[in-house]
Amino acid sequence: MKKLSLLAGLLTALLSLPSLAEPIVIKFSHVVAVDTPKGHAAEFFKKRAEELTQGRVKVEVYPNSTLYKDKEEMEALQIGAVQMLAPSLAKFGPLGVKEFEVFDLPYIFDNYEELHKVTQGALGRSLLDKLEPKGIRGLTYWDNGFKSFSANKPLHNPEDFKGLKMRIQSSKVLDAQMRTVGALPQVMAFSEVYQALQTGVVDGTENPISNLYTQKMHEVQKHLSLTQHGYLGYAVITNKKFWDGLPADIRSQLDQAMKEATVYANKIALEDNNAALESVKKSGKTQVYQPTAPERLALKKALVKTHGEMESRIGKELIQSVYKETDFDPAKL
């Protein structure tokens, strides 16, 4: 009996020791700088994931395309070379989930309140679920911000864009958006944009201000027009097989870490973009222009034509569902 008691005590002691098993490694790859909203949010998720799992999970964050560029990272996730990404929403159209291009439509959201009705509601969740057949589990949405146009000439009116070579992400919607105002869209990886602007391969681009500033694009763009015409956000995604294979308690803890990271991400996105705008102004390298109300309306009328052009691609019903959530009626413009 004494031996059994000793064995039982030894077993209890062993079970109470910290696990000697290797931690579960999550490689989290992204293409922007550490000091951007996405960069900050990824680091926040790493910290909270490791804390909540008490070291059972180790998150390795690889920023600035150090592992994969735009076009490579999605395939890397699908084959399991990385476990987590936060690609911009424009990346899912080329993957075959064209519905995500609804987020690329210019002026479909006028503010964060309208946007979050979609990204934080049932409509946003239903879009994430469409990634499952691709072997991808959509976890949440993170804001970056609303985009503004930059170029080496003033951009006050729709006709100012005519003939300009404007860098875009690979998106049929963004291609149509640029052509609507007579610009020439140029698809290019984010990591290549600074040099392309510097050498004149492209004349301008569109970015939330934090991206423009952290990539130093303001140093090679003479004019920035605060059009806030489109939204740039991210979907945090993971390899579905990897996620489904996690122990239930680990998955629950990572879900909690992601919820906290999302609140943080959206808060820091607004703060970072405001701070970046002030930094751009102070640099003196770019002339920052605030469009007048009539100028904004003229650009909005021109760009919203893209909505109708893209109905057959994105789905008229989906576009109308977003209109319903945001109380937007293009006929009233």
N, C-alpha and C positions, 0 to 999 in steps of 0.2 A: 504493500500500500504506500509505504514511504517513497519507493522508487517511482510509482505512478504519480504520486503527488509532486515529486521533484521534476519529473518529465513534463507534467502539466504546467508547473511554474516556469520551466525553461521555455516551453512553447509559447506561453503568454508573454514572456519577456522578449522573445524573438519577434513575435507579431507586433509588439509595441515599438520596435526599433524603426527608424526611418527606412523606407524602401531603398534597397541597393540597386533596383532596376534602373536601366538607362532612361532618362527622360524622353518623352515624346517630343520630337523636334518638328516645329512648324517653320518652314522657310517662307517668309513673307517678302515678296519682291514687288517693287514699284519703280516708276520711271522719273519721279520728280525729286527735288532736293529735300533734305531733312527738315530745313526750316520753312516748309510750306504747310498748309493745313493738313494735307494727306500725310506728309512726313511726320508731323507732330502727333497725329492721331495714331499712326502705326506704332510709334514709340510708346504712346500711352497704352495701347492695347497690349503690347509686349509686357509692360510693367504689371498691368492688372492681371493678365493671363497667368503670369508666373507666380504672382502673389496668391491668387485665388486657388490655383492648383497646388500651391505649396511646393513648387519646383518640379512637379511631375510633368510639366510642359515647359519646354524651352522654345522661345520665339526668336528666330534669327531674322532681322530686318535688313533687306538689301535695297537701299535707295538709289536714285539717280542712274537707273539702267545698268547697275554694276553686274547684274546677272543676265538680264534679258532686256531687249528693246521692245518697243510697242508691239511689233508684229510677231515677236517670238514668245512673249510671256504666256499668252493664252494656250498655245500648244503645250508649253512646258507644264502648265497646270493640269491639262487634260491627261498627260501621260504620267503625272505624279512626280515630275522633277522638282516642282515647288508645290507647297500645300495651300498657299493663300496669296491672293492678288487683290488690288483695288483699282481695276481699270476704269477709265472714263466710260460713261454710258454709250458713247459713240462706237465703242469697240464691239458691241454685240450684234450690230447690223451685219458686218462682214462674217460673223460667226453663223449667221442664218436666223437670228432672232430679231427680225426687223422692227418688231414692236417697240424696242428700246429707243428707236430713232425719234419717237414722239418727244423725247427730252431735248432733241436737237432743234426742234422747230423754233424759229425766232419769235420772241415775244409771246410765247404760249403761257409763260408765267411772268407776272409783273413784280412779284415780291416773294419773300421767303414764306410768308403765311400761305399764299396760294400753292407754292411748291410743296410744302410739307403736308398739305391736305392729300397730295398724291403719294409722295415718297413714304409717308408715315401711316398710310391708310391701306385699305384692302386692295385698291387698284395697283399700288406699288408692289404689294406682296404677290399679287397674281402675275405680274411681269417677272419677278424673280423666279417664280415657280416654273416659268417657261424654259429656264436654263437646265432643268433636271435631265431631259433627254440627251443633253450634250455632255453629261457626266460632271455637271457643275452644280453646286449648291449655293444659291444666293443667300447671303446672311443679312445684309442691311444696305442702306444708302448713306454715303457721306457727302456732305456739301463741299464744294470748293468755292464757287461763287458765280456771280453773273459776269459774263464776258463783255469786254469792250474792244473796239477796233483800234489798231495802231497802224501807222504808215509813215512814209516820208513826205507826205503832203497833208494838209488839213482835210478832215472828213466831217463836213457839216451837213451835207445833203446827199441824197441817193446818187445823184449824178457824179459826185466826187469819186466814186468807186470805179467808174468806167475805165476798163483797160488795166487796172492794177492786178498784179499777180499776188494773190492772197493765200497764205498757207492755211490749210485746213487738216483736220483729222480725216481719216477714211470714213466718210459718211455721205450717202446719196443726198441726204437732207442738207448738209452743209454745202455740198457741191451746188445744189439748186439755189440755196440761199445766196451764195456769191454771184451766181449767174443772173439772178433776179435783178441785181443792181449793176450788172455789166462788168463785174470783176471776173478774173480768170483764176479759178480755184486750183491750188497746187497741194496735192496730198504729200505729207512729209512727216517722218518720225519726229517726236517732240525734241529729242536730243540733238537733232540736226538743224533746228530752226535758227538758233543764234547765228551760226556761221552763214546760213542762207540769207538772213537779213543783212549781215555785215558785208557780204560779197555782192548783194543785189540779185541773187538768184530768185528771191521773192521780194515784193515791195512792202508787204505788211502782213498782219495776222490778227487773230482774235484770241483774247485770253482774259481770265480773271486777273486782277492786278497783282496778286501774290505770285502767280506764275511769271508774269511779265518781269517783275522786279527781281525775283530770286534767280532767274535765268539771264539777268542783265540785258534783256531785250530792249529795255528803255534806253540803253546806251547806243543802240543802233537803229532807233526809231525816233524821228524828229517830232512826231505828233501822236497824241493819244486822245481819242474822243470817247467820253464816258457814256457810251450808248446803252450799256447793260441790256443788250438785245437778246442774249441767250444764256442758258444755264449750262454750267459745267459741273457735273457731279460724278460720283464714283459709286459703283456697286462693289461691296466687299464680298468676294466669292472664295469658295474653297473647292478642292477636289471632292466630289460627292462620295466616292468609295472610301477615301481617307476619313471623311467626316462621319459617315455611317459606321465605320469600323472603330471609332473611339469608344471607350467605356462611357456608359450613360452619365456617370457623375462628372467625368472630365468634360463631356459635351455641355452639360448644364453650366459648369463653371465658366467655360469659354463663351457660352451664350451671354452670361452675366457680364463678363469682361467686354464683350462686343457692345452690349447695350450702353455700358458706361462710356466706352470709347466713342460711340456715336453721338451721345450728348456733348462730349468734349469736342469731337471733330467739328460739329456744326457751330459750336460757340467760337472755337478758335479760328474757323474759316472766316467768320465775319470780322473778328478782331484783326487777323493777319492781313486781310484785304484792305481794311481801313488804314492800318499802319503802313502797308506797302504803298498805298496811294500817296501818303504824306512823304514817304521816302523818295518816290519818283519826282514829286513836286520839288523837294529840296535839292535833288541832284542837279536840276537846271538843264539836264540833257534832253528832256522831252517837254514839249509844250502841251499842257493838259487843258482840254477844252470840255466844258459842260454844255451840251446841246440845249437850245431853247425848247420850250414846250412845242412850238410849231415844227421845229426841226425834228424832234423826237417823233412826233405824230407822222410826219412825212416819211421818215425811215420805217416806222412801224407799218404804215399802209403798204409800202413797197415790199417789205420782207414777209408780211403775213400772207402774201400771195402764194408763198411756198407751201402753206398748210394745205390748200386745195390741190396743188400739184402732187403732193405726197400721199394723198388719201388712198390711192390704189396700192401703194407700197406699205404704209404703216397700218392702214385700216381706218376707214371713216368712222366706224363705231367707237374705236379706241380714242380717236381724236375728239369725238363728241363727248365721250365720257370724261375726258380731261376738262373740256369746256364746262361741263356740268359742275365739276368739282370747284372750278375757279370762277364761275359766273362770267365767262368770257364769250362775247358774241362778236365775231369779226365783221358781221354785217353793220354793226353800229359805228365802225371806224369812219 
